[in-house]
C-alpha cells in the first residue's frame, strides 16, 4: 500500500510537466521528424538510379571515415536504407539528448528551484514527480517514433522497414530517458546532472565512432554493440530487419529507470546521491572576485568539454588519410561531399573543411552554455546576493562573458590542429597542423557573433535568450544535412558562419572576419550595457 501511495498525484504532475515544457518537446520532435522526412525526399537526387549505385554502397560501406561519422550503411539502394545511414544515427543521438535533458528539466531543475518542494506540500507521492517526468519523456519518444514510422511508410516503403526505423530511434531515446533520470538522482544541481547525461551520450557516440570506423577484422568493431546509439542501425531497417535488437534499448531503458527510483529512495530531497564535500574553512584567494568564482563554477564544464574536443580532434583526424581516395568511382556522392566541404575539388580539403564546419558549431554550443550560467545565477537568486556586495554588474557579466568567448576560441584552434596530426606524422610536417589551426580560427567570429547575440538578449530581453540556442541549432542543421537537402543557397547562408572564409578551400578574406568581429563585439557591449540598466530577477 505504501508503495502505491508514492505515485499519488502522478496524472496531475504529468499534465503540469507537459504544460510547462510543451514548447521544448514540440520543437525537438518537429525538427527531428523534419530532418528524417527531408532526407528521404532528397534520396533520388543524391543517389540517382544507375549502375554506379552498387559501387557507391561498396565504397561507403567500406570507408572508415564515413562509417565513423555516420554509422554503418547496410543498404543504400533504397531511400529508407540511405536515410537511416545518412541521418538515422544523428537523429537518434539528438533524440537521446532531447530525452535526457527533458527528464532533468522536469526533475532536478524543478527540485533545485524549489517547485517540487512546494508540490510535495500537497498530496503528492515521493516518486510521483520522477514518474511524471519519465512518463512525459517516454511519451515524447514514442510520438517521435510513430511520426517517423508513419512518414517513412508513406515515402519510403515497405512499412516494416519504416516501423523498425521509427522504433529504433525512439527506443534509443528511451535509453536516455533512463540516463537522464539516473543523472538527476546523482547530482545536486541540474547543471551537473546535464553534464553527467551528456557525458554519457558523448561517450556512447565516441565508442560508436571508433567501433564503426574500425576494420572488419579489428576487435574494436564489436564495440558497436556496447553503444546504444548504434542499436537503431544494427536493427538493420530496410536491410533484413532484426527486430530482436530493439529489445536491447527497451531493457536497458527499463533497468535505468528502475535504478533511478532506487536511487531516489536513498537520497534526501534537494540532495544528490553524491553528497557535496564540505569546503575549506577559508576560501581560496581566487574566489574573492566574480571572475574567480565564475571560473570555479564552470571548471567541470570546461574540463569535460576540453577532453571531449581533444578526443574528437584526434579520433576524426586519425581517419583523414582514407578520405582523399574515397568515392573515386561515385562522382555524384563525391560532389555532394565536396559541397559539404565548401565546394572543395580535393577530397582532403573537403574533409578538413567539413570537420571544421561541424566543430565551430559544436563549440558555439559551449559558448552559449557558458554564458547561460549568468542567467541561471540570476534565476536562483545568487546574482542578487553577489551584486549586493562590492561586485559591479559589469564585472559580474564579464566574469561569464569572457570565458564564453575565450574557451571556444582556444578549443577551436586546438581541435583544428589535432585534426591534422595524422597527416603531419605521415609526412605532412608541422605546417599542416598550424594551417588547420588557423583555418579553425578563421571561423571563430561566428562563435563570437552567437555569444554576442546571447549577451545582447540577456542584457535587454532575457526571456528571449533562447534565440541563441535556436541560431546554433539551425547552424547545426545546415552544416549536417543542409547540402544533402539541396536547400536554396540564400537559406544556407543564414548562419553566422556562412560568410566566413572556409580554409583551406577558400583563400583568406579578412573583410567578413573583421565585420563579424566588430558586430559581435558591439552586441556584447550592448548586452553588458543593458545588463547594467535593467532590473535583476
Beta strands, then each sheet from edge to edge (+ up, - down):
end
